């Protein structure tokens, strides 16, 4: 009997050794994967934790002492994976794992930075409900696209028509010219910075002026920033609303590349508008870095609409701050009156599917407010004075 028992014990020991060897081999493969590709470390941690948990449940320790031993062995990995699993959720590249990752986010910590990450994420059902609440008919989406055109048309008209040239400066330049024509022999020297470089490149080499009475010189950079930001955002928003928005449904529409580009270009526009409201290169660069990070986050695999909307709101606040800093209270109030009505239409949808088109129409007045600010910046005055002098020279040459 003893020989039979010894044989059984030896068999069990051999089985345990083989199992341990297999586990060591699995751990070795996972460590190699972690070393070769750090992105896989989050996934391997989760898989290792799940495998050991399944083994623990299948073995069912019979004594409290054994259960405590297994619990102590699993605790470090569990505590480590609670953080790494959240990182894995935020950077997963597989659409088939959406359901699992969102379920895992339910287990994310309720305190610390991971709580903030989890609070801005949306489960698939919530994402579907968010998209459904904003679903519109094909006609409404077409109007959403069409209402993006007027602001861009206005910006181009404002720039090309020379509306940014101060009429009083033109009158003053005309008086100076008729009093002393020689003072206009080298007017291009008044152009400074990038605008001056563009004037020398595109303008007349003798006068620095453009050969058109509609836009006698290159506009100030603040004006160009509003025009470029508005006009480059428009095509992406138009493509999304006109072509894809009414064809896609649920989270497919929220996650589509055209919608991501639409919102990313809002941040591109916000960075340029920060220069238009401040005229400060350093402030523009700081805003550009923030908006670049925001634009990047729009292309993460898991779309977070709430977090993205908060970031857009912050971008608006940031490029409006220079207005109040200069003490321009009236235009600051006007700016936020227009922006506030637009935000209300966008968030509450008071007139249903037509709310988004109304939002586009209302916020289309923001470029006009920014133009009025940009032309009064001290950094814009040399280029505006140059344009006034060029306008007089063109009049005299006719």
C-alpha positions as CSV (number, residue, x, y, z in Angstrom):
1,X,0.0,0.0,0.0
2,X,2.8,2.3,0.8
3,X,4.4,1.7,-2.6
4,X,1.2,2.6,-4.3
5,X,0.8,5.8,-2.2
6,X,4.4,6.7,-2.9
7,X,3.8,6.2,-6.6
8,X,0.7,8.5,-6.5
9,X,2.6,11.2,-4.6
10,X,5.4,11.0,-7.2
11,X,2.9,11.3,-10.0
12,X,1.3,14.3,-8.4
13,X,4.8,15.9,-7.8
14,X,5.7,15.3,-11.5
15,X,2.4,16.9,-12.5
16,X,3.0,19.9,-10.3
17,X,6.5,20.3,-11.7
18,X,5.2,20.1,-15.3
19,X,2.5,22.7,-14.4
20,X,5.1,25.0,-12.9
21,X,7.4,24.6,-15.9
22,X,4.5,25.6,-18.2
23,X,3.7,28.6,-16.0
24,X,7.4,29.6,-16.1
25,X,7.4,29.2,-19.8
26,X,4.3,31.4,-20.2
27,X,5.7,34.0,-18.0
28,X,9.0,34.0,-20.0
29,X,7.1,34.5,-23.2
30,X,5.1,37.4,-21.7
31,X,8.2,39.0,-20.4
32,X,9.8,38.8,-23.8
33,X,6.7,40.4,-25.3
34,X,6.9,43.2,-22.7
35,X,10.6,43.8,-23.5
36,X,10.0,43.7,-27.3
37,X,6.9,45.8,-27.4
38,X,5.9,47.9,-24.3
39,X,2.4,48.4,-25.6
40,X,1.8,44.6,-25.0
41,X,2.7,44.9,-21.3
42,X,-0.7,46.2,-20.4
43,X,-2.4,43.4,-22.3
44,X,-0.2,40.7,-20.9
45,X,-0.7,41.9,-17.4
46,X,-4.5,41.6,-17.9
47,X,-4.2,38.2,-19.4
48,X,-1.8,36.9,-16.6
49,X,-4.2,38.3,-14.0
50,X,-7.2,36.6,-15.6
51,X,-5.4,33.3,-16.0
52,X,-4.3,33.1,-12.4
53,X,-7.7,34.1,-11.2
54,X,-9.3,31.3,-13.3
55,X,-6.8,28.9,-11.8
56,X,-7.5,30.1,-8.3
57,X,-11.3,29.7,-8.8
58,X,-10.8,26.2,-10.3
59,X,-8.6,25.0,-7.5
60,X,-10.9,26.3,-4.7
61,X,-8.6,26.2,-1.7
62,X,-10.0,24.0,1.0
63,X,-8.4,25.8,4.0
64,X,-8.4,29.4,5.0
65,X,-4.6,29.3,5.2
66,X,-4.3,28.1,1.6
67,X,-6.8,30.8,0.5
68,X,-4.8,33.5,2.3
69,X,-1.6,32.3,0.6
70,X,-3.1,32.5,-2.9
71,X,-4.7,35.9,-2.1
72,X,-1.3,37.3,-1.1
73,X,0.3,36.0,-4.3
74,X,-2.4,37.6,-6.5
75,X,-2.6,40.9,-4.7
76,X,0.5,42.6,-6.1
77,X,-0.5,41.7,-9.7
78,X,-4.0,42.9,-9.0
79,X,-3.0,46.2,-7.6
80,X,-0.5,46.7,-10.5
81,X,-3.1,45.8,-13.2
82,X,-5.7,48.2,-11.8
83,X,-3.6,51.1,-13.1
84,X,-2.1,49.4,-16.2
85,X,-5.5,48.1,-17.3
86,X,-6.8,51.7,-17.4
87,X,-3.8,52.6,-19.6
88,X,-4.6,49.7,-21.9
89,X,-8.2,50.9,-22.2
90,X,-7.1,54.3,-23.3
91,X,-4.8,53.1,-26.1
92,X,-6.5,50.0,-27.4
93,X,-6.4,49.8,-31.2
94,X,-8.8,46.9,-31.7
95,X,-12.5,47.7,-32.3
96,X,-13.5,44.2,-31.4
97,X,-12.4,44.8,-27.8
98,X,-14.6,47.8,-27.2
99,X,-17.1,45.9,-25.1
100,X,-14.5,44.3,-22.9
101,X,-12.5,47.5,-22.4
102,X,-15.5,49.5,-21.4
103,X,-16.6,46.8,-19.0
104,X,-13.1,47.0,-17.5
105,X,-13.4,50.8,-17.0
106,X,-16.3,50.1,-14.6
107,X,-13.6,48.6,-12.3
108,X,-11.3,51.6,-12.6
109,X,-10.4,53.3,-9.3
110,X,-12.8,55.9,-8.0
111,X,-10.0,58.1,-6.7
112,X,-6.9,59.7,-8.3
113,X,-6.1,60.3,-12.0
114,X,-7.7,57.1,-13.2
115,X,-11.0,58.3,-11.8
116,X,-10.8,61.3,-14.0
117,X,-10.0,59.2,-17.0
118,X,-12.9,56.9,-16.3
119,X,-15.4,59.7,-15.8
120,X,-14.8,61.1,-19.3
121,X,-15.2,57.8,-21.0
122,X,-18.5,56.6,-22.4
123,X,-19.7,53.0,-22.5
124,X,-21.0,51.8,-25.8
125,X,-24.6,52.2,-24.7
126,X,-24.0,55.8,-23.6
127,X,-22.2,56.5,-26.8
128,X,-25.1,55.1,-28.8
129,X,-27.5,57.3,-26.9
130,X,-25.4,60.4,-27.3
131,X,-25.2,59.8,-31.1
132,X,-29.0,59.0,-31.3
133,X,-29.9,62.2,-29.5
134,X,-28.0,64.1,-32.2
135,X,-29.2,62.2,-35.1
136,X,-30.6,64.3,-38.0
137,X,-32.3,63.8,-41.3
138,X,-30.4,64.0,-44.5
139,X,-31.9,67.4,-45.3
140,X,-30.8,68.8,-41.9
141,X,-27.3,67.5,-42.3
142,X,-27.1,69.1,-45.8
143,X,-28.1,72.4,-44.2
144,X,-25.4,71.8,-41.5
145,X,-22.9,71.7,-44.3
146,X,-24.3,74.7,-46.2
147,X,-24.3,76.9,-43.1
148,X,-20.5,76.4,-42.9
149,X,-20.0,78.3,-46.2
150,X,-21.1,81.9,-45.3
151,X,-18.4,82.6,-42.7
152,X,-15.7,81.6,-45.1
153,X,-17.2,83.7,-47.9
154,X,-17.4,86.7,-45.6
155,X,-13.8,86.2,-44.5
156,X,-12.5,86.1,-48.1
157,X,-14.6,89.1,-49.0
158,X,-13.3,91.1,-46.0
159,X,-9.7,90.3,-46.9
160,X,-9.9,90.8,-50.7
161,X,-12.1,93.9,-50.5
162,X,-9.6,95.8,-48.3
163,X,-12.3,96.3,-45.6
164,X,-9.5,96.0,-43.1
165,X,-7.9,99.2,-44.3
166,X,-8.8,102.2,-42.1
167,X,-10.6,104.9,-44.1
168,X,-9.1,107.6,-41.9
169,X,-5.6,106.4,-42.6
170,X,-6.3,106.4,-46.3
171,X,-7.5,110.1,-46.0
172,X,-4.4,111.0,-44.0
173,X,-2.1,109.2,-46.5
174,X,-3.8,111.0,-49.4
175,X,-3.2,114.4,-47.8
176,X,0.5,113.5,-47.1
177,X,1.0,112.4,-50.7
178,X,-0.4,115.5,-52.3
179,X,1.6,117.6,-49.8
180,X,4.9,115.7,-50.3
181,X,4.9,113.0,-53.0
182,X,8.6,112.2,-52.3
183,X,7.6,110.8,-48.9
184,X,6.0,107.8,-50.7
185,X,9.1,106.7,-52.6
186,X,9.9,103.8,-50.3
187,X,6.6,102.9,-48.6
188,X,7.5,99.2,-48.5
189,X,9.9,99.8,-45.6
190,X,6.9,100.3,-43.3
191,X,6.0,96.6,-43.7
192,X,7.5,94.5,-40.9
193,X,7.6,90.9,-39.9
194,X,6.1,88.1,-41.9
195,X,3.6,90.4,-43.4
196,X,6.4,92.6,-44.7
197,X,8.2,89.6,-46.2
198,X,5.0,88.6,-48.0
199,X,4.6,92.2,-49.2
200,X,8.1,92.2,-50.7
201,X,7.5,88.8,-52.2
202,X,4.1,89.4,-53.7
203,X,4.1,93.2,-54.1
204,X,5.6,95.6,-56.4
205,X,9.4,95.6,-55.8
206,X,9.5,99.5,-56.0
207,X,6.5,100.3,-53.9
208,X,5.7,97.1,-52.0
209,X,2.1,97.4,-53.1
210,X,-0.1,94.8,-54.7
211,X,-1.4,95.5,-58.2
212,X,-5.1,95.7,-57.2
213,X,-7.2,98.4,-55.7
214,X,-9.3,95.8,-53.8
215,X,-6.4,94.6,-51.6
216,X,-3.7,97.2,-52.0
217,X,-1.2,95.3,-49.7
218,X,-0.9,92.1,-47.7
219,X,-3.3,92.2,-44.7
220,X,-1.9,92.1,-41.2
221,X,-1.2,88.6,-39.8
222,X,-4.1,88.9,-37.4
223,X,-6.5,89.2,-40.3
224,X,-4.8,86.4,-42.2
225,X,-5.1,84.2,-39.1
226,X,-8.9,84.6,-38.9
227,X,-9.2,84.0,-42.7
228,X,-6.9,80.9,-42.8
229,X,-8.4,79.3,-39.7
230,X,-12.0,79.8,-40.8
231,X,-11.5,78.8,-44.4
232,X,-9.4,75.7,-43.7
233,X,-11.9,74.4,-41.2
234,X,-14.9,74.7,-43.5
235,X,-14.0,72.0,-46.0
236,X,-13.7,69.3,-43.4
237,X,-16.9,70.2,-41.7
238,X,-18.7,70.4,-45.0
239,X,-17.4,66.9,-46.0
240,X,-18.6,65.4,-42.7
241,X,-22.1,66.9,-42.8
242,X,-22.7,66.6,-46.5
243,X,-21.3,63.2,-47.2
244,X,-21.0,61.0,-44.2
245,X,-23.1,62.2,-41.2
246,X,-26.5,61.1,-42.6
247,X,-25.1,57.8,-43.8
248,X,-23.6,56.7,-40.5
249,X,-25.4,55.8,-37.3
250,X,-24.5,55.5,-33.6
251,X,-20.9,55.3,-32.6
252,X,-19.9,54.7,-36.2
253,X,-20.7,58.3,-36.9
254,X,-19.1,59.6,-33.7
255,X,-15.9,57.6,-34.5
256,X,-15.7,58.4,-38.2
257,X,-12.5,60.1,-39.5
258,X,-14.5,63.0,-41.1
259,X,-16.0,63.9,-37.7
260,X,-12.6,63.6,-36.0
261,X,-11.1,65.9,-38.6
262,X,-13.9,68.4,-38.3
263,X,-13.3,68.7,-34.5
264,X,-9.5,68.6,-34.9
265,X,-9.7,71.5,-37.3
266,X,-11.7,73.5,-34.7
267,X,-8.5,73.4,-32.6
268,X,-6.4,74.4,-35.6
269,X,-8.8,77.4,-36.0
270,X,-8.6,78.2,-32.3
271,X,-4.8,78.3,-32.3
272,X,-4.8,80.9,-35.2
273,X,-7.6,82.9,-33.6
274,X,-5.5,83.1,-30.5
275,X,-3.0,85.2,-32.5
276,X,-5.8,87.3,-34.0
277,X,-7.0,88.3,-30.5
278,X,-3.6,88.8,-29.0
279,X,-1.0,89.7,-31.7
280,X,1.5,87.9,-29.5
281,X,3.7,85.2,-31.0
282,X,4.6,83.6,-27.7
283,X,0.9,83.4,-26.7
284,X,0.1,81.9,-30.1
285,X,2.7,79.2,-29.7
286,X,1.5,78.3,-26.3
287,X,-2.1,78.0,-27.5
288,X,-0.9,76.1,-30.6
289,X,0.8,73.4,-28.3
290,X,-2.4,73.0,-26.3
291,X,-4.6,72.7,-29.4
292,X,-2.2,70.3,-31.0
293,X,-2.5,68.0,-28.0
294,X,-6.3,68.3,-28.2
295,X,-6.4,67.6,-31.9
296,X,-4.3,64.5,-31.3
297,X,-6.7,63.2,-28.7
298,X,-9.5,63.3,-31.3
299,X,-7.8,60.4,-33.1
300,X,-7.4,58.1,-30.1
301,X,-9.2,54.8,-30.7
302,X,-11.8,55.4,-27.9
303,X,-13.6,58.6,-28.7
304,X,-14.6,60.7,-25.6
305,X,-17.1,63.3,-26.7
306,X,-17.5,64.9,-23.3
307,X,-13.8,65.3,-22.8
308,X,-13.4,66.6,-26.3
309,X,-16.2,69.2,-25.8
310,X,-14.6,70.4,-22.6
311,X,-11.3,70.9,-24.4
312,X,-12.9,72.8,-27.2
313,X,-14.6,75.0,-24.5
314,X,-11.2,75.7,-22.9
315,X,-9.7,76.6,-26.3
316,X,-12.4,79.2,-26.8
317,X,-11.8,80.6,-23.3
318,X,-8.1,80.8,-24.0
319,X,-8.3,82.7,-27.3
320,X,-10.8,85.1,-25.8
321,X,-8.7,86.1,-22.7
322,X,-6.5,88.7,-24.6
323,X,-9.7,90.7,-25.3
324,X,-10.5,91.2,-21.7
325,X,-6.9,91.6,-20.8
326,X,-6.7,94.7,-23.0
327,X,-9.8,96.1,-21.2
328,X,-12.0,95.7,-24.3
329,X,-15.1,94.9,-22.2
330,X,-17.8,95.7,-24.7
331,X,-16.4,93.3,-27.4
332,X,-15.6,90.7,-24.8
333,X,-19.3,90.7,-23.7
334,X,-20.4,90.7,-27.4
335,X,-18.0,87.8,-28.1
336,X,-19.4,85.6,-25.2
337,X,-23.0,86.6,-26.0
338,X,-22.6,85.1,-29.5
339,X,-20.5,82.2,-28.3
340,X,-22.9,81.5,-25.4
341,X,-25.9,81.3,-27.6
342,X,-24.0,79.0,-29.9
343,X,-23.0,76.7,-27.1
344,X,-26.6,76.6,-25.8
345,X,-27.8,75.6,-29.3
346,X,-25.1,73.0,-29.5
347,X,-25.6,71.4,-26.1
348,X,-29.4,71.6,-25.6
349,X,-30.7,71.2,-29.2
350,X,-33.8,73.4,-28.4
351,X,-35.1,73.2,-32.0
352,X,-34.3,69.5,-32.6
353,X,-32.3,68.6,-35.6
354,X,-32.2,72.1,-36.9
355,X,-30.2,73.3,-33.8
356,X,-26.8,72.4,-35.3
357,X,-27.4,74.5,-38.4
358,X,-28.5,77.4,-36.2
359,X,-25.3,76.9,-34.1
360,X,-23.3,77.3,-37.3
361,X,-25.1,80.5,-38.3
362,X,-24.8,82.1,-34.8
363,X,-21.1,81.3,-34.4
364,X,-20.5,82.6,-38.0
365,X,-20.5,86.1,-36.4
366,X,-17.4,85.4,-34.4
367,X,-14.9,86.1,-37.3
368,X,-16.4,89.6,-37.7
369,X,-15.8,90.3,-34.0
370,X,-12.2,89.0,-34.3
371,X,-11.6,91.1,-37.4
372,X,-12.6,94.2,-35.5
373,X,-10.1,93.3,-32.8
374,X,-7.2,92.2,-35.1
375,X,-7.1,95.5,-37.0
376,X,-6.8,97.5,-33.8
377,X,-3.8,95.6,-32.5
378,X,-0.5,97.6,-32.3
379,X,1.3,94.9,-34.3
380,X,-1.2,95.4,-37.2
381,X,-0.8,99.1,-37.6
382,X,2.4,99.2,-39.8
383,X,0.8,96.9,-42.4
384,X,-2.5,98.8,-42.4
385,X,-0.5,102.1,-42.9
386,X,1.3,100.5,-45.8
387,X,-2.0,99.5,-47.3
388,X,-3.4,103.0,-46.9
389,X,-0.3,104.5,-48.7
390,X,-0.6,101.8,-51.4
391,X,-4.2,102.7,-52.0
392,X,-3.3,106.3,-52.6
393,X,-0.5,105.4,-55.0
394,X,-2.9,103.2,-57.0
395,X,-5.3,106.1,-57.1
396,X,-2.6,108.5,-58.4
397,X,-1.5,106.0,-61.1
398,X,-4.9,105.8,-62.7
